[in-house]
Amino acid sequence: MPRMAPHPSDRPRGEPASPASPHRLAVRVYYEDTDFSGVVYHASYLRFLERGRTEFLRALGIEHRGIFGNGGADGFHFVVRAMTVEFLKPALMDDELCVETHPSATGGASIVMMQKIWRGGKVLLTAKVRIAVVAGGKARRIPAGILAKLKASTIVGPHI
């Protein structure tokens, strides 16, 4: 389990404190994540956000390999349908960041995830990500068991 970045909240590392609290993932900024000046390149943040969403799902017991269904009829995958990102402050090489992730809305075939990237107690980036569930190239309903886990983790309120 990764060591968590310092954060204003004092709860156990790597796990939500309750079903309706954000998941947090520590991410270290490496040279490959930066531009020529040592500042994180804007596209690198998308990878950090993807890791945050993946680890959030894994913490709920939803693993990508399992939902792909090994190519069978029951398999599906998540795709990003829309994303709004606000870059507030730059991250730098060697920074330890904290990617915070939680769903804010769930529908029949889509999920809205809210994400923040923190350095210490400062928010560097906020993102609102709409995720669709797809199988065979078409939208599909979220399976009931997965939908229940996502709804239990949903935090409703003001975002970004």
ABEGO torsion letter per residue (X at the ends): XBBBBBBABBBBBGBBABABBBBBBBBBBBAAABBAAGBBBAAAAAAAAAAAAAAAAAAAGBBAAAAAGGGBAABBBBBBABBBBBBABBBBBGBBBBBBBBBABBBAABBBBBBBBBBEABBABBBBBBBBBBBGGBBBBBBAAAAAAAAAABBBEBBX
